[in-house]
Amino acid sequence: MDNLNIIEIKNEYKRIDFDWLRLHLKTSMWLVIFSLVIEFIMGYILYIMGEIHITIFLYILKYLIAPFILNSLFIIIGYNVTNSPRLNQNFKMHIISLLFAGICFVLFSVHGIFSFVGMIFIIPILFTIVYGNYWLTTITTFFSLFLYVISEFFITWDPDKLNILSSNIELANFSISVIIMLVFYAITLVVIRFERSKNAVSIQKELDRYELRHRLRKDELTGINNKTALRDAFKKMEEDESSESYYLGMIDLDDFKMLNDTLGHHNGDIILAKFGEILKRNKNNANPFRFGGDEFCILFKNQNLEAIIQKCEKIQREFEEIDIIDGTSLKLTASFGIAQYTNNISATQLLKNADAALYKAKSEKNTIYIYDDEKISSYQKK
C-alpha cells in the first residue's frame, strides 16, 4: 500500500510538471509576441528619429518578420511535442527547454548590438528549476551557452554590431556574461537540490500520515478493517448514485464466550485472528470488517444473493475446519444475517436489518438468514 501511495504522490508531481510544461510553452509564445511588439515600437521611434539607415521594407523583413517566423516555427514544434501522446513527459521537458533557448538565440542574434540582451539566455535555465532535474538544467545551460557563443562569434545580423574581438571591452562583456550564466547555473543546482530534499520530506510525511490513517482503520488483532472503516464505507455507499448493488452480511461466532471461558482469552484471540484470515482470503469484491468482539461484517458490492450465500457457506466450512487448541470437543461455527441496501433506506437501517437477520440465525447457530422486504427467512444449507 505504501508503494501505491508513493506512486500516487509521484503521479501528482508529474501532473504538476505537465502543467508547468504548458506554462513553459505559453511563456515562450508570449516572449515572441512581446519581442515583436517591442521591436515594432522601437522601430517606429528609430524611424521618427531618423536612425534607420535601410529601407522600411528591409527593416520590417529583417527585424520583425524573419525573427517572428523563426520563433513561430519553434512554438509550433513545441506545441506539437507537448500534445503528442507518443512522447514521454521527460522528452517533452527537454525539447521545450531547448526550443526556449532557441527562441532566445534568435532574439539575441537579431538584437546583438545590445550586449545586455545576452542575459535573456538565463530565462530558459530558470524555467528548468521547477522540474527538479539536474540533467535537464545542465543540458539547457550548456546548450544556451553554446548558442550564445555561436551568436557572438559567427552571426552579424545587425551591421552596427561590434565584433567581439574588436575591443577588450566587448571581450570582457562577453566573458562576464558567460561567468554570470555559469554562476546562475550553479545557483539553480543548489535550488534544485533543496527542492528535491523538500519533496522527499513531503513524500515521507504524506506516507506517515497515510500509515497513521491506515492503522486507525485497521483492527490490530484480525488485520481486517475496523468499525471506523465500516462507517466510511457506509458513507461512500450512501453517496454512490450509480446503479451498483450492495448487500451487508453480519457474522457472529457461535458460543464464542464459551470458547473464551474454556480455552482462555489468548486462544480466543487466536481463533478471532484465524477467522479474520478466512475473511481476507474470501473477500474478492467484498470488504470485511470487525464490528466488535466476535461480530464481523462483510459489505458486498455488485454481487447477486446466490453468490453471496455461496461465499458465506465457504467461510463457514473453512471456519469449521480450524483445529481447536487442546483437542476440545467444541465446534467452531458462525451464523450469518444478510440484508440488501436500497436507496430508500439509510446505512443505519441496513445495519439494523442485517442484525435482525443475524439475531434469528444465532438462535439456531451455524445458519444463514436473509432479511428481505421486512421478512426474515432462513437459507437451508445444501
Secondary structure, DSSP 8 states (H G I E B T S, - for coil): -HHHHHHHHHHHHHHHHHHHHHHHHHHHHHHHHHHHHHHHHHHHHHHHHT---S-HHHHHIIIIIHHHHHHHHHHHHHHHHHT-TTS-HHHHHHHHHHHHHHHHHHHHHHTTTSGGGGGGGHHHHHTTGGGT-HHHHHHHHHHHHHHHHHHHHH---STT---TTS-HHHHHHHHHHHHHHHHHHHHHHHHHHHHHHHHHHHHHHHHHHHHHHHHHTB-TTTSSB-HHHHHHHHHHHHH--SS--EEEEEEEETTHHHHHHHH-HHHHHHHHHHHHHHHHHT-TTEEEEEEETTEEEEEEES--HHHHHHHHHHHHHHHHTS--GGG-S----EEEEEEEE-TTS-HHHHHHHHHHHHHHHHHHSS-EEEEETTEEEEE---
